[in-house]
Amino acid sequence: MAACPKCNGSGILQCHRCKGTGKVAKENSEAIVNMAPGANPEPVRCPSCHGVGTEPCSRCDGSGVVHC
């Protein structure tokens, strides 16, 4: 076994959707269309990582090791 090259053996990665912030822009297109120009959509908890900002590595399933 060897350390996973994708996560460097940690077993976790920064969330691909929120980039580690735990929040994403609200995805309600009607609300975004009706917003004032220059206004930002209200951030909501990231549905991919549930607001944590990290997710298990997909290559090693979170174990941090891969089989050679």
Secondary structure per residue as TSV (DSSP state, phi and psi in degrees):
chain	resnum	aa	ss	phi	psi
A	1	M	-	360.0	153.8
A	2	A	E	-140.6	159.7
A	3	A	E	-62.0	138.7
A	4	C	-	-64.6	126.4
A	5	P	T	-72.7	-22.0
A	6	K	T	-74.7	-40.4
A	7	C	T	-110.6	5.4
A	8	N	T	58.0	32.3
A	9	G	T	83.6	2.1
A	10	S	S	-81.4	-27.1
A	11	G	S	84.6	-7.1
A	12	I	E	-129.1	153.3
A	13	L	E	-131.6	157.4
A	14	Q	E	-64.1	139.0
A	15	C	-	-58.6	131.0
A	16	H	T	-69.2	-25.5
A	17	R	T	-87.0	-45.6
A	18	C	T	-102.4	-1.8
A	19	K	T	58.2	34.0
A	20	G	T	90.4	-1.0
A	21	T	S	-83.8	-23.7
A	22	G	S	83.2	-3.9
A	23	K	E	-129.1	146.9
A	24	V	E	-133.1	162.1
A	25	A	E	-67.0	142.7
A	26	K	-	-60.6	133.1
A	27	E	-	-102.1	44.2
A	28	N	-	-102.7	102.1
A	29	S	H	-61.0	-34.4
A	30	E	H	-64.6	-42.6
A	31	A	H	-64.9	-38.5
A	32	I	H	-67.8	-40.0
A	33	V	H	-64.0	-37.4
A	34	N	T	-85.7	3.0
A	35	M	S	-77.2	153.8
A	36	A	-	-67.0	147.9
A	37	P	T	-58.0	134.8
A	38	G	T	87.0	-9.6
A	39	A	-	-79.0	147.1
A	40	N	-	-100.6	141.1
A	41	P	-	-63.1	148.3
A	42	E	-	-64.3	127.7
A	43	P	E	-71.7	145.5
A	44	V	E	-128.8	165.2
A	45	R	E	-59.8	135.0
A	46	C	-	-65.3	126.3
A	47	P	T	-74.2	-19.7
A	48	S	T	-76.3	-44.4
A	49	C	T	-109.3	1.7
A	50	H	T	60.2	33.4
A	51	G	T	86.1	1.5
A	52	V	S	-80.5	-35.4
A	53	G	S	94.8	-7.7
A	54	T	E	-132.2	162.8
A	55	E	E	-146.4	156.7
A	56	P	E	-61.8	144.4
A	57	C	-	-62.9	132.2
A	58	S	T	-77.3	-21.3
A	59	R	T	-78.5	-43.2
A	60	C	T	-106.5	7.2
A	61	D	T	55.8	33.0
A	62	G	T	84.0	1.1
A	63	S	S	-82.8	-23.5
A	64	G	S	86.3	-6.4
A	65	V	E	-129.4	151.4
A	66	V	E	-127.7	154.0
A	67	H	-	-83.5	135.2
A	68	C	-	-73.2	360.0
